[in-house]
Amino acid sequence: MLSFPDMALLSGVALIVFGPERMPQIARQVGRFIGEVRQTSASFVHTMEQAAHEAPVSHSAPAAPPSPVHPPADPLSP
């Protein structure tokens, strides 16, 4: 999160770079972008929560790892 001095510095730089005529337009575009990101994030979280609730729950024990087919060879044997 940006602190107040950080926001003031960014606003000042943006004002110098873009000028006072374009600042309202840029602020609206930034606001729309932030709104879209929040909406997309909320939609993603909702979809993941819904999928988690709909996923079947398995109550069986986890499967044992597969045993090796051949034991490792002893490198010191002739």
C-alpha positions in Angstrom: 0.0 0.0 0.0 1.3 3.4 -0.9 1.7 6.0 1.9 0.5 9.6 1.5 4.0 11.0 0.6 4.3 8.3 -2.0 0.9 9.1 -3.5 1.7 12.8 -3.4 5.0 12.2 -5.3 3.3 10.0 -7.9 0.6 12.6 -8.4 3.2 15.4 -8.8 5.2 13.4 -11.3 2.0 12.5 -13.3 0.9 16.2 -13.3 4.3 17.2 -14.7 4.4 14.4 -17.3 0.8 14.5 -18.5 -0.3 18.1 -17.7 -3.4 19.3 -15.9 -5.6 18.9 -19.0 -5.2 15.1 -19.2 -5.2 14.3 -15.4 -9.0 13.9 -15.0 -9.0 11.5 -18.0 -6.1 9.5 -16.7 -7.6 9.3 -13.3 -10.9 7.9 -14.7 -9.0 5.3 -16.8 -7.0 4.3 -13.7 -10.2 4.0 -11.7 -11.9 1.9 -14.3 -8.8 -0.4 -14.5 -8.8 -0.9 -10.8 -12.5 -1.6 -10.8 -12.0 -4.3 -13.5 -9.2 -5.9 -11.6 -11.3 -6.1 -8.5 -14.2 -7.5 -10.4 -12.0 -10.1 -12.1 -10.4 -11.0 -8.8 -13.8 -11.4 -7.0 -15.1 -13.5 -9.9 -12.0 -15.8 -9.8 -12.3 -16.2 -6.0 -16.0 -17.0 -6.3 -15.3 -19.6 -9.0 -12.5 -21.3 -7.0 -14.7 -21.4 -3.8 -17.6 -22.9 -5.8 -15.3 -25.5 -7.4 -13.9 -26.4 -3.9 -17.4 -26.9 -2.5 -18.5 -29.0 -5.5 -15.3 -31.2 -5.5 -15.9 -34.7 -4.3 -14.3 -35.5 -1.0 -12.4 -38.9 -0.8 -12.4 -40.5 2.6 -10.1 -43.4 1.6 -6.5 -43.7 2.8 -3.8 -42.3 0.4 -2.3 -44.8 -1.9 1.1 -46.3 -1.0 4.0 -45.2 -3.2 4.9 -47.7 -5.9 7.7 -50.1 -4.9 10.8 -50.3 -7.1 10.8 -53.0 -9.7 14.5 -54.0 -9.2 16.6 -53.2 -6.1 19.5 -50.9 -6.9 22.7 -52.7 -7.9 25.6 -52.7 -5.5 28.5 -50.7 -7.2 31.2 -52.5 -5.1 30.2 -56.1 -6.1 32.4 -57.8 -8.7 
